[in-house]
Amino acid sequence: PALLTFLAFLTRMWAISWADFVVWDEAHFGKFASHYIQRQFYFDVHPPLGKILLGFSGVIAGYNGTWDFPSSQTYPRELNYGIMRVFCATFGALMVPLAWYTALEMRMGKRAAFLAAVMVLWDTSYIAITKFILLDSMLLFFTVLSVYCFCCFRNEEERAFTESWWYWLAMTGLSLGCVLSVKWFGLFTIAVVGLATVEDLWRLLGDVRLPVSKYLMHWGARIACLIVLPMVVYMFSFKMHFFILNRSGTGDAQMSSLFQAGLEGIDFDQNPLEVAYGSRVTIKNNGPGGGLLHSHVQKYPKGSEQQQVTCYGHKDSNNDWIIGQNWNLVKKSEMDAGIVYLHDGDVIRLIHDQTSKNLHSHNHKAPITKRDNEVSCYGGKDVGDTNDNWRIEVVSDTYRGVKGRVHALTTTFRIRHVNSGCLLKSHAVTLPEWGFKQAETTCDKSGRENSRNVLWNVERHYNEKLPPGPRSAFRSSFFRDFIDLNVAMWTGNNALTPDPDKEPDAIVSTPPQWPLASVGLRMCGWADDKVKFFLLGNPIVWWGGAFSLVAFMVITGVYALLWQRGLITPSRREVREYMFAGLQISFLGWIFHYCTIYLMGRVTYLHHYFPALYFAILQSAFIFDHVSRRWLRHQILQDVAFVACTAIVWMVGWHFKDFAFGMQGPAKNWASRQWLKSWKFYD
């Protein structure tokens, strides 16, 4: 393993700074690292642990966080990007010795363990993906570490509740928490471990010698370490995320108004606490990533052709509304006399500050969601009708003040159209170009009163007659922020869907193209005078993995038939070892990490297959080990098979090494490497 580890670091670090420009998704993740160093809040669809580690690599490199990582641009001299890449490559290099030790823990021989490590070592896609400033090296490392720790724990089953048993169980939970905290792909790794754990508990249930109290302790230990501990790690990564990013940034609008109030650079603490008639306010939707109620002078092209009303994530003066009296009950003399506070149940008008038109709804259908009514702006301060009347319905309030009063930031309420009874709603449906791709805002007639899309709160509040509210009133709880951000991440992930009206991107690929390495990916510009990287796996590793998965199914089927006919009588221990290493870890690991991608509606890329590839590699090593031990009885045949398999993986990896290390000059110079026409690495 020492030699393998040395070669792993050599291959991952080789010419790591040669490309002195931003490569592929370094444009995204380098920027996220900048946000951590600058401590500016941002939004992304992935959990924060991996990006926190990237930020830490920037600190190690002495980076001040001021560069924006524009795609394909040359790195400035003062940014030591090489150290940040070395940090990521270290995670990739450690996969190789872990693959060796994992195979040994799965009861494979040293030859199979060496073959597994060599396949990880010389897979050119692993080399390429782990040498840049990306999340994938950490995702893969923690996936590999989780499998290793779980295999070690499983081998402690005869020493239950000993120190080493607890250590490996806790390490498994810690590793699972880390992989989940880098990307939600970790859920598939948790599923693999979880299914094997359920099988193990089922086996223990059949052990009549095991006292019930001990059996319940097994359940408790696994719940604590494999469910609670990963969740604690996951939540702690968000705690660090919120602690570090304590300044206002690009992602503010994705979070609740109360969360934003706690960020440096946000002046919500100047908000008067209690909202009154005549106040100028912005009103935020409480749906995932909800925007601010917005209008502008442009009109709907169809329907009422009145002024558009939308929700908009950016802050500008078109988000400002005046709390006005309704047309049925004029309190003008009372208003002139002093402050009249807004209460639960009040019927009001919302007057758009920039255009003086009233928020309005009627029986016209909404532009996109036809089951809802259209919402528009109509009339003026002194012109309108009763379709401008809206009732405020308080749902909750985190501030305990005068009962029934509406407070800035803390009060959640519905806005109900008085005449029709429908509820003001915004959701994740965007208007076409004529609506500037802003969120459609409608009047919902479905009666779903508890949907977050129909809940609102006052965000900014301006009223010169009222004093600023106490800072203590504008505090958000960690659990609310944690839930809000995860819901926004889920919504953002679901929004990454292929556009049927758009030509497929050259870097997009589909799951059927992956197992047989039918497609590659250009990671950067393809100019002749630039160093180029082509993300393509070692074909032998990928094809061997696919073949091994099929071979495992065939061999297992044959064994089942022979066993049923009484022609073989394996011991219970032999069956368990075969099923654990071959089925529960390798085969089901691949199934969970690959086949579940078909259920995802989002855009997919080649690197989404990389976690599944690791389990295909373990399957290859398992099939080699099983066949060589059981079927190749002579030592010389085993030696020949081992040398042949290792040599071909090594030589093909060397043949394709330039795809990962970098190609200088015209891509057609590597035309001999184009084994498949679908690779398209030169024009």
ABEGO torsion letter per residue (X at the ends): XAAAAAAAAAAAABGAAABABBBEAAAAAAAAAAAAAAGBBBBBABBAAAAAAAAAAAAAAGBAGABAGBBGBBBBAABBAAAAAAAAAAAAAAAAAAAAAAAAAAGBBAAAAAAAAAAAAABAAAAAAAABBBAAAAAAAAAAAAAAAAAAAAAAAAABGBAAAAAAAAAAAAAAAAAAAABAAAAAAAAAAAAAAAAAAAAAAABAABBAAAAAAAAAAAAAAAAAAAAAAAAAAAAAAAAABABBBAAAAABBAAAAAABBGBAAAABBABBBBGBBBBBBBABBGBBBBBBBABBBABEAGBBBBBBBABBBAAABBBBBBBAABBAAAAAAAEBBBBBBGBBBBBBBAAAGBBBBBBABBBAABAABBBBBBBEBAABEBAAABBBBBBABBABBBBBGBBBBGABBBBBBBAAAGBBBBBBABBBBAAAGGBBBBBBBAAGBAABAAABBBBBBBBBAABBBBBAAABBBBAAAAAAAAAAAAAAAAAABBBBAABBBBAABBBAAAAAAGABBBBABBABAABBBBBBBBBAAAAAAAAAAAAAAAAAAAAAAAAAAAGABBBBAAAAAAAAAAAAAAAAAAAAAAAAAAAABABBBBAAAAAAAAAAAAAAAAAAAAAAAAAABABAAAAAAAAAAAAAAAAAAAAAAAAAAAEBBEBAAAAAAABABAAAGABX
